[in-house]
Amino acid sequence: MGHAVDTSKGLPPHPERATLEGKNKFLGFWFFLGGETVLFATFFGTYLGLRNGVADGPTPAEIFQLPLVFIMTMLLLTSSLTSVLAMYAMKKNNFKAMVAWLWVTVLLGIGFLGMEIYEFYEYSVHYGLGYTTSAFASSFYTLVGLHGAHVVFGLSWIVCLLIRYRRSGITLTNAPKFYVASLYWHFIDVVWVFIFTVVYLMGIGG
């Protein structure tokens, strides 16, 4: 019979935690998230220690463009909202709505990545901020680039789930997978809020 449930009878109120497998996924995810938090905390600390080491290169206040970064932030925060709507649809056993909201999340994430690539291009080509220009440049590109890599991973994760389960509907097997991927996306958004504050706002404010 496989792992699918008879969705005509409805799913439990919390299908993502209805099975032992689902509960184990949550437990493993929180351990993973703990490691990710330590990783980002280390890179944040490194950036704060090196952000004033601009050498002969441009300073953060000279290159950071708040309107661009604000739009990037809005894209990512909106994608967090759409992923919430997707999980709400999942709990309502509305597979089509869940898929639609997750694809919107993916598109918003791609938009964020495109603007981040443009930002890096602007800094390196028009302002001469290469990776080895200064300690600030190296720590900035490493921290923000690490977050960008996590965005790519999160998008790939969601897309793979959407493709794999495109015809299966919501089951007790895939519900935990979609939910954990959504939680990971929220984590990425939270990290960006810290980057926006610590890197950009503090950089512009001196």
Summary of the structure (lengths in Angstrom):
residues: 206
radius of gyration: 19.7
end to end distance: 62.5
largest distance: 67.4
contacts: 633
relative contact order: 0.19
helix: 78%
strand: 0%
